[in-house]
Amino acid sequence: MITWLSLLILSLAAFRLTRLIVYDKITGFIRAPFFEVEEKWLDDGTVEETVTFKGRGLKRWIGELLRCHWCTGIWTSSFLCLGFYAAPSIFTPIMLILAVAGAAAIVEVVISYFI
């Protein structure tokens, strides 16, 4: 049985790992072989993104997966849960680091909203 604290840590870790894979510049090299994003600034100040997927079949599927935070979230959550149960001594420190980073990101967004 999972405790509420473990669920919270897993949730925050999955949130942060998903964002790391899907959005962060530092992991752009993972996404680069599968798709390209072109940004265009519009007159109203918004940004329009055009995504061009590379390849077909499995390569395109991986690109679509890496572009979708909902899809990637399922896989990162599955990976973390499996690790949590199969190798807790290895995964617990990793999940804790990701969870703290995820909580810090949420706090930063909330503070930025009010400042």
N, C-alpha and C positions, 0 to 999 in steps of 0.2 A: 504494500500500500504506500502511496506517495503522500508526503506531508504537504501542508499549505506552503511552507517555506521552500521546499524543493520545487513545488509547482511554480512559485513566483520566480525562483532562480532560473528554472528551465525556460519560463516564458520570456524573461528579460534577455537571457542568453540567445534564444531563438530570434527575438526581435533584433538584437544587435548583429548577430551573424548574418541574418537575412539582409539587413541594410548594408553591411560590409560587402557582401557579394553583389548585390543588385545596384547600389548607388555610389559607393565610395570610390574616389579616384585611385586610391592605392591598389584596388583590385581590378582596375581597368584592363590590365593585361590578360585577365581571365576571360573577360567579355569580348575583347578585341577580335579574336579569331572567328567569332560567331555573328557579330552585327556591328554596324556603325550608326552613330547618332549624329545628325546634323542639326544644329540649333540656328534658328532664324529669329531675330528680334523684329517684332511687329511695331507699327506706329503707335499703338496704345501702350507700349512698354512691356507687353507680355512676350514670352518666348514660345515659339512653335518648334516642336521637335519632329524630325522625320527620321524614322528608323529603317535601315536597309539591312535585311538579314543576308548572311553569306551562305551560299551552298543550298543543298536540298537534303531531304531525308533526316538522318540523325543530327547532322550539323545544324540544320535549321531548327529542329526540335530543341536542341540544347540552347540555341540562341533565343528562342521564344521563352524557354524556361528561365533563362538568366535575365530576361527583360521583365518578367512578371514577378513582383514581390509576393503575391499570393502563392504562386506555384513554388517558387524557391523557398518560401516559408514552410511549406509542407515538408519538403525534403530536408531542410536544415533542422526542423523540429524532430523529424524521424531519426536523423543522424544523432542528434543530441540525446534523445530519449533512449535510443539503443545503447549509446555509450554510457549513459547514466546507469543503466541496469547491467551491462556487460562488463564494463571496466570503470567502476566509479572512482578508483584511486587516480586514474589518468584524467577522466573527464570532469570531475568535480572542480579542480583548480581552473581548468579552461572555462567551464561554465560560469564559475564565480567571476572571473575576469570579464567575460562578455556581459554578464548580468550587471556588474558595477558600471561598465562602460555604457550599457543600455540605459540604466537609471540616470547616469550623468547626462546623457544625450536628452532624455526627457526633461530633466531639470533645466537644462540649458534652453530648450525650446520654450518652456513655461516662463522662465525669467526674461528671455528675449521678447516675449509677447507683452510683458508688463513694463518693460523699459522703453 
